[in-house]
Amino acid sequence: MSIFINKDTRVVTQGITGKTGQFHTKGCQAYANGKNCFVAGVNPKKAGESFEGIPILASVKDAKEQHGANVSVIYVPPAGAAAAIWEAVEADLDLVICITEGIPVKDMLMVRNRMKAKEAAGGKKTLLLGPNCPGLITPEEIKIGIMPGHIHRKGRIGVVSRSGTLTYEAVAQLTEIGLGQSSAVGIGGDPINGLKHIDVMQAFNDDPDTDAVIMIGEIGGPDEAEAARWCKANMKKPIVGFIAGVTAPAGKRMGHAGALISGGADTADAKLAIMEECGFTVTRNPSEMGRLLKGLL
């Protein structure tokens, strides 16, 4: 069991003819069941061609109808990425994973509003992961995104993080101490994104094959605090929490577009305090995440 994706997931790559799309599609195809899972690519100008045995089609809708695609991964450049998200949403896919970094905020605002309007009108709800995220992986089953597959091992610990590299750090620690992961999810660091910490924590809480979770956040925004309060009321599993950016100066935008402290409750200290209050085992040292979690089991 895993959350969001498994060995039966059928993936379409949007942006499969670009350098980045090809490099990572090849890597995902080579991982576990990737050969069976990656069923189509999209580029209207190159429909009829193929890449590494994957047929290239004119639209996401075609990929769904002809190859049963239910999840999309997007490597489209920033200017066209929001339109690519909307194309996948319009095709009624279950999940859209947007790796692209640097999408204009206005574009994301528009696409999010259209997604909400579609849902409000009774249309299918498509989940969005990202943008500006590494993707997600169910170890030894399927990886969709840019994470290094070799550091993952099948296990029973969930990982959710706003930071790509810290996701890998947590995963590598869990693998090293013999625990492994049920799923690892990078939600991305943009101010307007899809799935939040709270959504992923709910999925891990409901997953019978996840025993505990490492939750990694960043400065800026209320998401981690909201997730922590939800966990206090609902979560039955132990959680280790870490917030990146303890030394970040207030009012300065950091690497991730969403990592901007306005002061008050969105600093690292404030978030760590809320997490602790809500029953998390928190650490200020990212090298201790795995060890602390092992101690909770």
Beta strands, then each sheet from edge to edge (+ up, - down):
strand 1: 11-14
strand 2: 38-42
strand 3: 50-51
strand 4: 54-57
strand 5: 71-74
strand 6: 95-98
strand 7: 127-129
strand 8: 135-138
strand 9: 142-145
strand 10: 154-161
strand 11: 181-186
strand 12: 212-218
strand 13: 239-244
strand 14: 281-282
sheet 1: 3+ 4- 2- 1- 5- 6- 7-
sheet 2: 9+ 8- 11+ 10+ 12+ 13+ 14+
end
